[in-house]
Every structure is written in C-alpha cells, then in structure tokens.
Amino acid sequence: MAARFDDIVIGTGQAGPSLAARLAGAGRRVAVVERKLFGGTCVNVGCIPTKTLVASARAAWVARKAADWGVVVDGAVRVDMKQVKARMDAVVAKSRTGVEGWLKGTANLTVYEGHARLEGPKAVRVGDETLHAERIFINVGGRAAVPPIPGSESVPYLDNASMMDVDDLPEHLVIVGGSYIGLEFGQMYRRFGSRVTIVEMADRLIGREDPEVSDAIREILEGEGVDVRLNAKCVAFEKDGGGVAVRVDCGEGSPEIRGSHLLLAVGRRPNTSDLGLEAAGVETDDRGFIKVDDQLRTSVPGIWALGDCNGRGAFTHTSYNDYEIVAANLLDGEDRRVSDRIPCYALFIDPPLGRAGMTEAEVRRSGRRALVARRPMEKVGRAVEKGETAGFLKIHVDAESKRILGAALLGIEADEVVHVILDVMYAGAPCTVIERAMHIHPTVAELLPTLLQGLKPLE
Ligand SMILES: Cc1cc2nc3c(=O)[nH]c(=O)nc-3n(C[C@H](O)[C@H](O)[C@H](O)COP(=O)(O)OP(=O)(O)OC[C@H]3O[C@@H](n4cnc5c(N)ncnc54)[C@H](O)[C@@H]3O)c2cc1C
C-alpha cells in the first residue's frame, strides 16, 4: 500500500508533534509516525517522570528534617514507593495521552503507529505501507547507551527507562555515571531511603562543569549520605547473589561495591541505526548522530533532523527550539539558526544548578579579558530564611563590553533565577541592566545586582 503526503514527521518527541501540528495548520497534509510512546523520552522516561519523583523525594526529605523548621512529625517518615510510582504514572499518562489526543484530533494530520524506516529520500516504510512525501522531518531521539563494561552482559541492570518500573525501595542502588541523570536518581533514591553509591570514572562529578561546581555538588550529595566513588578506572560487574558486585578499583576505599540494584547512567545514543538512513543517503557522524547544518537540514535536500538525534542538543528545550527554528524558516520566511541560541540547562538535584552560557573554563579558553563575581548562598537572605543555604552564585562578564558570558547558579530556585541572566544575554544588553534593576524582596534574584557589584578581574 502507498499513501501520499506533503510532509512526514518521524517520532513524537519534543519537536515532532508541534512541527506536525503547525504544518497541518498551514494546510499541508502531514503524516506522523510513532513506534512506541507518544511524547517520547521527556514525557515517558525522562524529564517529566524524574521531576515528579524528585518532588516526592523532596517531600520525604522535608518531612524527615521537619524539626529544623520547628515542625514536629510524630512517628517515623515512611515512603510508599507504590504510591510514589502511581503518582508519577498518573502525571506521565496525562501528558502522554495529551500528546496522542492532540495529534489524532488535528485536521490534515494522519497518525501511524509503527516503526518508520526510510526507503529513499522521499519514502518511508511503516509496516506494510509506504508513505511518500516531498519533505521528511526526523525526530527520533535517543536511548540509554550501554558501553562495553566487562560483565554488563551477565548482570541485571537498570537504565533511565526501566527505572520507571521500579515500585519498591532498592536496598543499595549503585549508579555508574556521575552526570545529570545519575545524580538526579542518586539523590532521589537516597531521599526515598535507599543506600546509594555513585561510581564515576573521572576525578570529579559532572565533569563538564567547573571544578568548584562539581565539588559543591559532591558536598551536597555526601551531606545527605550518598557515597561517591571517583576515579573508578576499571569498572566491571559480577553477579552477587540476588544483587551485583561492582569492581571499581578506586585509589581509596574498598575495591568492590556490592549493591542490590545497578543503574547505568553513562550517556545516551541516537535512535538512528534502524532508520534506513543509508537508503536515503542521510549522513551521520561516527557516533550515529545525523549531520545537520545551522538550520537543521541534513545532507539530503528535503530531509531535516530535529532534537537529540542531530547531536546539537540533548534537552527538551533544545529539541523544542529546533522545532521553532525549522517552523519559522519554512512557514514564516525567517532565517533562524541553531547558532543563535545560548546554551542553558539545569541539573535538578536539590538545590538545583541553573546554567547559562560559558563555564569559567570556557571563558578562560576564549582568551578574553573577563570579570567574575561569586556569592555563597549563605549570603542570600531568602536561602537563610528557608534554611537552605547550600551552593553559590557565580557569573562571568566580558571586561570591555560588560556583556554576560556565563553563569552557574547552584542554590534554591536557581533553575528559575538563571532566566534573569539568560534573557539579558539574549537581549545583548550589558550586565549593568541587571545591576540597576529593582528586584523584588525577598527573592534569590534580588541578590543578582549585588552579585554584579562584586565583579573582579578573572585571574
Ligand atoms: C532521565 C532523563 C531525564 C531528563 N531530564 C531532562 C530535563 O530535566 N530537562 C531537559 O531539558 N531534558 C531532559 N532530558 C532529555 C530530554 O528527555 C530529551 O532531550 C528530549 O526528550 C528531546 O528528545 P527528542 O525530541 O529528540 O526525542 P525523544 O523525546 O527521544 O522522542 C523520540 C521519539 O521517536 C520515536 N522513534 C524513534 N525511532 C523511531 C522510528 N524509527 N519510527 C517511529 N518512531 C520512532 C521514539 O519512540 C520516541 O517517541 C532527560 C532525559 C533523561 C533520559
């Protein structure tokens, strides 16, 4: 069977659905293909479920520490993991069915449920049907990578997707990988009541951040009882009764960790190996990411790649921004580019890390004259009032133009406050705009002008 469309969208992650709906709204006949769960990673096994779990974990933490705020909790605080999971499932299901219902209810849009494979530059196979279109938009996302760690083939392990099925409390969760996903799960399960060990091969956690950020995050996690094992150069796994023994071979501490559960959080890889890209001539890099130009066009005219599969971002907001770029360029006659965007993201441990622009290491590498200001959260009134003073605020500014180069905000509300900085960066305005602004008291953001008054040359 064959069907003809104007456009085909493969994958319903964070770019595909919005793009499909806009194209359909513009009068084009659009096919959308999804092989698994509507909404993709973020909705089903990524941002939404993890942040729902983070909220439950925080509630447990607050309940246990209630006395710090003068609140008496009579009796032990217990976490009902089945209820925690049920709450998460309900939030996820609402979001997933929302995406599905939206797509299926949109005029000019036909939804196919099945695996899509390119058969040529203008043809996509789904089951026993071949769909033809002038333009194809690929939004197939990625999945957990499992590197060849000795023993991984013979031990049971979890990844970010199978973690969503866990509805009881691991006695000892060993997490291999000390980056965003590993750290969020680590703090969360520690707060639920598990013993947690995070094993990281590098000499610090979250190695793409500045060392002082890594160190502060390690301190926060260790302060809650998470064991952190760094420099784990020769990780290997072995079965250990019902659990797993993880050989870490660290310089210090026991050379082996015995856990009841093992979570591998060691990176992601794109879903591009079973997409028939070669049949259409779409080029990938050596890690399987689809090569795109600054406007997300692949090597084949008429085919675009959006979201995690193009290697130009690894976040929901980068994928959604990809949609905005492609839609604006195709439908609104604009000339938007990936290189126009400023890197930004958050790490949703508690307190969160909000990041915008360059790290200090990147500022130094750029060779420009820069200024830096730091302020510990202990000197932020709102944090003191809340009794949550871990972390610090740090900002880098160009010494000549006074434009903000980057910021790392680690502390309560930092995931929100960082947008004050981000928007001034987008405006291309100097930091004096923030310095002279009147902010609301008492907030974390009100300290940003004070922070900037402390700018000193970056030595
Ligand atoms: C644990 C975890 C936590 C995260 N937390 C955050 C966060 O807090 N903030 C943030 O910004 N990002 C977060 N992310 C990243 C975020 O989830 C992704 O960047 C985001 O989902 C963008 O993905 P995407 O649009 O590229 O595609 P995806 O969301 O991965 O969706 C791709 C879709 O394509 C479908 N598909 C794949 N191949 C085919 C095929 N051949 N045929 C048909 N359909 C196909 C898949 O089934 C899937 O539904 C997190 C990720 C993980 C794993």
Ligand as a Chemical Component Dictionary entry (heavy atoms), coordinates in Angstrom:
data_LIG
# 
_chem_comp.id                   LIG 
_chem_comp.type                 NON-POLYMER 
_chem_comp.pdbx_formal_charge   0 
_chem_comp.three_letter_code    LIG 
# 
loop_
_chem_comp_atom.comp_id 
_chem_comp_atom.atom_id 
_chem_comp_atom.alt_atom_id 
_chem_comp_atom.type_symbol 
_chem_comp_atom.charge 
_chem_comp_atom.model_Cartn_x 
_chem_comp_atom.model_Cartn_y 
_chem_comp_atom.model_Cartn_z 
_chem_comp_atom.pdbx_ordinal 
LIG C1  C1  C 0 16.263 10.505 32.831 1  
LIG C2  C2  C 0 16.223 11.698 31.924 2  
LIG C3  C3  C 0 15.917 12.927 32.445 3  
LIG C4  C4  C 0 15.881 14.048 31.609 4  
LIG N1  N1  N 0 15.603 15.248 32.175 5  
LIG C5  C5  C 0 15.584 16.347 31.385 6  
LIG C6  C6  C 0 15.273 17.615 31.934 7  
LIG O1  O1  O 0 15.011 17.757 33.137 8  
LIG N2  N2  N 0 15.251 18.696 31.112 9  
LIG C7  C7  C 0 15.525 18.590 29.770 10 
LIG O2  O2  O 0 15.505 19.584 29.068 11 
LIG N3  N3  N 0 15.831 17.382 29.223 12 
LIG C8  C8  C 0 15.857 16.277 29.992 13 
LIG N4  N4  N 0 16.143 15.056 29.422 14 
LIG C9  C9  C 0 16.417 14.985 27.965 15 
LIG C10 C10 C 0 15.102 15.011 27.179 16 
LIG O3  O3  O 0 14.259 13.969 27.618 17 
LIG C11 C11 C 0 15.337 14.884 25.676 18 
LIG O4  O4  O 0 16.345 15.794 25.319 19 
LIG C12 C12 C 0 14.025 15.230 24.960 20 
LIG O5  O5  O 0 13.106 14.209 25.194 21 
LIG C13 C13 C 0 14.190 15.517 23.482 22 
LIG O6  O6  O 0 14.078 14.380 22.760 23 
LIG P1  P1  P 0 13.710 14.359 21.208 24 
LIG O7  O7  O 0 12.678 15.364 20.863 25 
LIG O8  O8  O 0 14.963 14.404 20.487 26 
LIG O9  O9  O 0 13.077 12.896 21.042 27 
LIG P2  P2  P 0 12.508 11.858 22.081 28 
LIG O10 O10 O 0 11.784 12.540 23.180 29 
LIG O11 O11 O 0 13.585 10.918 22.454 30 
LIG O12 O12 O 0 11.411 11.124 21.199 31 
LIG C14 C14 C 0 11.729 10.406 20.047 32 
LIG C15 C15 C 0 10.525 9.598  19.640 33 
LIG O13 O13 O 0 10.777 8.987  18.391 34 
LIG C16 C16 C 0 10.269 7.675  18.407 35 
LIG N5  N5  N 0 11.002 6.893  17.410 36 
LIG C17 C17 C 0 12.322 6.588  17.415 37 
LIG N6  N6  N 0 12.660 5.905  16.313 38 
LIG C18 C18 C 0 11.518 5.775  15.586 39 
LIG C19 C19 C 0 11.220 5.172  14.359 40 
LIG N7  N7  N 0 12.167 4.587  13.606 41 
LIG N8  N8  N 0 9.951  5.193  13.930 42 
LIG C20 C20 C 0 8.986  5.810  14.652 43 
LIG N9  N9  N 0 9.212  6.409  15.814 44 
LIG C21 C21 C 0 10.470 6.404  16.280 45 
LIG C22 C22 C 0 10.503 7.206  19.824 46 
LIG O14 O14 O 0 9.655  6.134  20.158 47 
LIG C23 C23 C 0 10.184 8.469  20.602 48 
LIG O15 O15 O 0 8.834  8.535  20.961 49 
LIG C24 C24 C 0 16.163 13.919 30.225 50 
LIG C25 C25 C 0 16.447 12.659 29.685 51 
LIG C26 C26 C 0 16.502 11.562 30.521 52 
LIG C27 C27 C 0 16.803 10.233 29.913 53 
# 
loop_
_chem_comp_bond.comp_id 
_chem_comp_bond.atom_id_1 
_chem_comp_bond.atom_id_2 
_chem_comp_bond.value_order 
_chem_comp_bond.pdbx_ordinal 
LIG C1  C2  SING 1  
LIG C2  C3  SING 2  
LIG C2  C26 DOUB 3  
LIG C3  C4  DOUB 4  
LIG C4  N1  SING 5  
LIG C4  C24 SING 6  
LIG N1  C5  DOUB 7  
LIG C5  C6  SING 8  
LIG C5  C8  SING 9  
LIG C6  O1  DOUB 10 
LIG C6  N2  SING 11 
LIG N2  C7  SING 12 
LIG C7  O2  DOUB 13 
LIG C7  N3  SING 14 
LIG N3  C8  DOUB 15 
LIG C8  N4  SING 16 
LIG N4  C9  SING 17 
LIG N4  C24 SING 18 
LIG C9  C10 SING 19 
LIG C10 O3  SING 20 
LIG C10 C11 SING 21 
LIG C11 O4  SING 22 
LIG C11 C12 SING 23 
LIG C12 O5  SING 24 
LIG C12 C13 SING 25 
LIG C13 O6  SING 26 
LIG O6  P1  SING 27 
LIG P1  O7  DOUB 28 
LIG P1  O8  SING 29 
LIG P1  O9  SING 30 
LIG O9  P2  SING 31 
LIG P2  O10 DOUB 32 
LIG P2  O11 SING 33 
LIG P2  O12 SING 34 
LIG O12 C14 SING 35 
LIG C14 C15 SING 36 
LIG C15 O13 SING 37 
LIG C15 C23 SING 38 
LIG O13 C16 SING 39 
LIG C16 N5  SING 40 
LIG C16 C22 SING 41 
LIG N5  C17 SING 42 
LIG N5  C21 SING 43 
LIG C17 N6  DOUB 44 
LIG N6  C18 SING 45 
LIG C18 C19 SING 46 
LIG C18 C21 DOUB 47 
LIG C19 N7  SING 48 
LIG C19 N8  DOUB 49 
LIG N8  C20 SING 50 
LIG C20 N9  DOUB 51 
LIG N9  C21 SING 52 
LIG C22 O14 SING 53 
LIG C22 C23 SING 54 
LIG C23 O15 SING 55 
LIG C24 C25 DOUB 56 
LIG C25 C26 SING 57 
LIG C26 C27 SING 58 
# 
